[in-house]
């Protein structure tokens, strides 16, 4: 009798785990906080750290807009999404899907001074020098190796 009860218990437990994962077992979106104003400040943070890199995925951004002079916009490539308007003050929460690449938050009226960039996923390009054996611009050693030379240690 004890054995049957144990078997039924584990069968019920396995069934509830299976039901939970198949009925929307996706993880909740990660939380980010955005702020704009007062003054000429704009920020996007995760926890207590300024966002510099994120993994691709779904995020819930809660924006605290503290000034009727500013707005909060999110840009990826040529696509721009306005999360708060210039006249709006208060808190607004949106869910966004961030894909690989360089993203930017900014205040449209003051974009030259109120902007923050961050990267989603791996870096999209890597700079490297393919000029093997050629002198670098301004090279006074005429192509000879120098300390820290990145030309393969020839």
Helices and strands as residue ranges (DSSP letters): H 2-22, E 30-36, E 42-46, E 49-50, E 53-54, E 57-65, E 72-76, E 79-84, E 90-98, E 101-106, G 108-110, E 115-120
